Amino acid sequence: MRLNLYLIAVIGVCIAGPAAAQAYDPNYPVCLEVYGGRLTPEYIDCSFTSLPQCQATASGRSATCSVNPFYKGPAKPPKGKAQRQRQRSD
């Protein structure tokens, strides 16, 4: 009985495919999603800084532009205490 369960578990692991990685780049606010046909694969390209830039690239293709849900925004300066400069008294 244990051998059957072990065999089913091994077959299940072998059949399962690898997990897909995140397709969204968190450094860019706009993504282009190109829809695949019979000969071309479907993919997501998140390398655009504005919607008009993405729409110009998508023009004439079966593609759409959308806001990147994983965009992290511009880097914020670290919050800390401001250092004061001492003024010299001569």
C-alpha positions as CSV (number, residue, x, y, z in Angstrom):
1,M,0.0,0.0,0.0
2,R,2.8,2.4,0.9
3,L,4.5,1.6,-2.4
4,N,1.4,2.6,-4.3
5,L,1.2,5.9,-2.5
6,Y,4.9,6.5,-3.1
7,L,4.5,5.7,-6.8
8,I,1.5,8.1,-7.1
9,A,3.5,10.8,-5.4
10,V,6.5,10.4,-7.6
11,I,4.4,10.4,-10.8
12,G,2.6,13.5,-9.6
13,V,5.8,15.4,-9.0
14,C,7.2,14.3,-12.4
15,I,4.0,15.5,-14.2
16,A,3.8,18.9,-12.5
17,G,5.6,21.5,-14.5
18,P,7.8,24.3,-13.2
19,A,6.2,27.4,-11.8
20,A,6.1,30.5,-13.9
21,A,8.2,33.5,-12.6
22,Q,6.8,37.0,-12.1
23,A,6.5,38.7,-15.5
24,Y,6.2,42.2,-14.2
25,D,9.3,44.4,-13.7
26,P,8.8,46.5,-10.6
27,N,11.0,49.3,-12.0
28,Y,8.6,50.5,-14.7
29,P,5.1,51.8,-14.3
30,V,3.6,50.5,-17.6
31,C,3.4,47.0,-19.2
32,L,2.7,45.8,-22.7
33,E,0.9,42.5,-23.0
34,V,1.3,40.9,-26.4
35,Y,-1.3,38.3,-27.2
36,G,0.1,35.2,-28.9
37,G,-1.1,33.6,-32.1
38,R,-0.4,30.2,-33.6
39,L,3.3,31.0,-34.2
40,T,4.1,33.6,-31.6
41,P,4.1,33.2,-27.9
42,E,2.2,35.5,-25.5
43,Y,4.4,37.6,-23.3
44,I,4.5,40.7,-21.0
45,D,7.0,43.5,-21.4
46,C,7.3,45.9,-18.5
47,S,9.9,48.4,-19.8
48,F,7.8,51.5,-20.5
49,T,7.8,54.8,-18.6
50,S,4.4,56.1,-19.9
51,L,1.2,54.9,-21.4
52,P,1.7,56.9,-24.7
53,Q,5.1,55.3,-25.1
54,C,3.6,51.8,-24.6
55,Q,0.7,52.6,-26.9
56,A,3.0,53.6,-29.7
57,T,4.8,50.3,-29.4
58,A,1.5,48.4,-29.3
59,S,0.1,50.1,-32.4
60,G,-0.7,47.7,-35.2
61,R,-0.2,44.6,-33.0
62,S,-2.5,42.4,-31.0
63,A,-1.4,44.0,-27.7
64,T,-2.6,46.1,-24.9
65,C,-1.0,48.5,-22.4
66,S,-1.8,48.5,-18.7
67,V,-0.5,49.9,-15.4
68,N,2.0,47.7,-13.7
69,P,0.4,46.3,-10.5
70,F,3.9,45.7,-9.0
71,Y,5.4,49.1,-9.7
72,K,7.3,50.2,-6.6
73,G,7.6,53.9,-7.5
74,P,10.7,56.1,-7.3
75,A,13.2,55.6,-4.6
76,K,12.5,57.6,-1.5
77,P,15.4,59.1,0.5
78,P,15.9,57.5,3.9
79,K,14.2,59.3,6.7
80,G,16.7,60.4,9.3
81,K,17.5,63.3,11.5
82,A,18.9,66.3,9.6
83,Q,22.4,67.2,10.7
84,R,23.0,70.8,11.6
85,Q,26.2,72.5,10.7
86,R,27.8,74.4,13.5
87,Q,28.6,78.0,12.8
88,R,32.0,79.1,13.8
89,S,32.2,82.2,16.0
90,D,35.4,84.1,15.5
